[in-house]
Amino acid sequence: MEPIIKARNIQFSYNNEEKASALALDDVSIDINKGEFVAVIGHNGSGKSTLAKHFNALLQPRSGEVFVKGMNTKDEDKIWDIRQVAGMVFQNPDNQMVATIVEEDVAFGPENMAVPPHEIRKRVDEALKSVNMFEFAKAAPHLLSGGQKQRIAIAGIIAMRPEIIILDEPTAMLDPSGRKEVMDTIHYLNEKENITIVHITHYMVEAIRAHRVVVMEKGKIVMDGPPREIFRQVTALKELGLDVPQIVELAYELKKEGYDIPSYPMNIEEMVNLLCP
């Protein structure tokens, strides 16, 4: 099956310099399949947000190509179609609010797509239900919590019926409760609606439940694999300036102290089973 996102040897720089040190993306290739949940991690300046913006044609590569559902992002005639397939949610939900009523905000995307009014009504209701915010349809967005605002932003994308949702650090400005609300929503959309998720994050614990973790450094993909395979490389991740999930860190420290921990657990239950079989 053809990947829903296919990037081949893409290079990009913000200042048009050609030297390698100026490249925000340096010869990046990646395939993402339909229904996958891919977490992209890396420290500031590693290129992860730049890569994400290539996936819905907000940016075009200087060289190389990106295909979204077979459409080349360099083809200006396909930009509109690409952005209907791949929706994007950004870090600050306040920057994405365009209306004073929640349901009107969610309706903004479909209205701009010239969707018939009766279909918009249906899409708005379904989108709000999918993020568990239907009861707030008549509320004012500025009165909601950060987590609720971000879920409304996600609902606005869902109402456009995308096959891919790209999230650029959507929980960075939220408290732990808000982060949990948003992550539960993202996983529901992936698992129940089969929406392909590309999740850019600084929080290692958010990457644990992904299907794949992609690690970026200096504009390159340096690791790509299942979370268990990636996070067991604790030393390599630390050398890249990255943390690991707390449970993995605990297992790592116990191993250093001589405790027999046969594998790296990904959650508390696995740790308990390893320590107290």
Secondary structure in CASP SS format (residue, H / E / C, confidence):
PFRMAT SS
TARGET T0000
AUTHOR 0000-0000-0000
METHOD secondary structure of the structure
MODEL  1
M C 1.00
E C 1.00
P C 1.00
I C 1.00
I E 1.00
K E 1.00
A E 1.00
R E 1.00
N E 1.00
I E 1.00
Q E 1.00
F E 1.00
S C 1.00
Y C 1.00
N C 1.00
N C 1.00
E C 1.00
E C 1.00
K C 1.00
A H 1.00
S H 1.00
A H 1.00
L C 1.00
A C 1.00
L E 1.00
D E 1.00
D E 1.00
V E 1.00
S E 1.00
I E 1.00
D E 1.00
I E 1.00
N C 1.00
K C 1.00
G C 1.00
E C 1.00
F E 1.00
V E 1.00
A E 1.00
V E 1.00
I E 1.00
G C 1.00
H C 1.00
N C 1.00
G C 1.00
S C 1.00
G C 1.00
K H 1.00
S H 1.00
T H 1.00
L H 1.00
A H 1.00
K H 1.00
H H 1.00
F C 1.00
N C 1.00
A C 1.00
L C 1.00
L C 1.00
Q C 1.00
P C 1.00
R C 1.00
S E 1.00
G E 1.00
E E 1.00
V E 1.00
F E 1.00
V E 1.00
K C 1.00
G C 1.00
M E 1.00
N E 1.00
T C 1.00
K C 1.00
D C 1.00
E H 1.00
D H 1.00
K H 1.00
I H 1.00
W H 1.00
D H 1.00
I H 1.00
R H 1.00
Q H 1.00
V H 1.00
A E 1.00
G E 1.00
M E 1.00
V E 1.00
F C 1.00
Q C 1.00
N C 1.00
P H 1.00
D H 1.00
N H 1.00
Q H 1.00
M C 1.00
V C 1.00
A C 1.00
T C 1.00
I C 1.00
V H 1.00
E H 1.00
E H 1.00
D H 1.00
V H 1.00
A H 1.00
F H 1.00
G H 1.00
P H 1.00
E H 1.00
N H 1.00
M C 1.00
A C 1.00
V C 1.00
P C 1.00
P H 1.00
H H 1.00
E H 1.00
I H 1.00
R H 1.00
K H 1.00
R H 1.00
V H 1.00
D H 1.00
E H 1.00
A H 1.00
L H 1.00
K H 1.00
S H 1.00
V C 1.00
N C 1.00
M C 1.00
F H 1.00
E H 1.00
F H 1.00
A C 1.00
K C 1.00
A C 1.00
A C 1.00
P H 1.00
H H 1.00
L H 1.00
L C 1.00
S C 1.00
G H 1.00
G H 1.00
Q H 1.00
K H 1.00
Q H 1.00
R H 1.00
I H 1.00
A H 1.00
I H 1.00
A H 1.00
G H 1.00
I H 1.00
I H 1.00
A C 1.00
M C 1.00
R C 1.00
P C 1.00
E C 1.00
I E 1.00
I E 1.00
I E 1.00
L E 1.00
D E 1.00
E C 1.00
P C 1.00
T C 1.00
A C 1.00
M C 1.00
L C 1.00
D C 1.00
P H 1.00
S H 1.00
G H 1.00
R H 1.00
K H 1.00
E H 1.00
V H 1.00
M H 1.00
D H 1.00
T H 1.00
I H 1.00
H H 1.00
Y H 1.00
L H 1.00
N H 1.00
E H 1.00
K H 1.00
E H 1.00
N C 1.00
I C 1.00
T E 1.00
I E 1.00
V E 1.00
H E 1.00
I E 1.00
T C 1.00
H C 1.00
Y C 1.00
M H 1.00
V H 1.00
E H 1.00
A H 1.00
I C 1.00
R C 1.00
A C 1.00
H C 1.00
R E 1.00
V E 1.00
V E 1.00
V E 1.00
M E 1.00
E E 1.00
K C 1.00
G C 1.00
K E 1.00
I E 1.00
V E 1.00
M E 1.00
D E 1.00
G E 1.00
P C 1.00
P H 1.00
R H 1.00
E H 1.00
I H 1.00
F H 1.00
R C 1.00
Q C 1.00
V H 1.00
T H 1.00
A H 1.00
L H 1.00
K H 1.00
E H 1.00
L C 1.00
G C 1.00
L C 1.00
D C 1.00
V C 1.00
P C 1.00
Q H 1.00
I H 1.00
V H 1.00
E H 1.00
L H 1.00
A H 1.00
Y H 1.00
E H 1.00
L H 1.00
K H 1.00
K H 1.00
E C 1.00
G C 1.00
Y C 1.00
D C 1.00
I C 1.00
P C 1.00
S C 1.00
Y C 1.00
P C 1.00
M C 1.00
N C 1.00
I H 1.00
E H 1.00
E H 1.00
M H 1.00
V H 1.00
N H 1.00
L H 1.00
L H 1.00
C C 1.00
P C 1.00
END
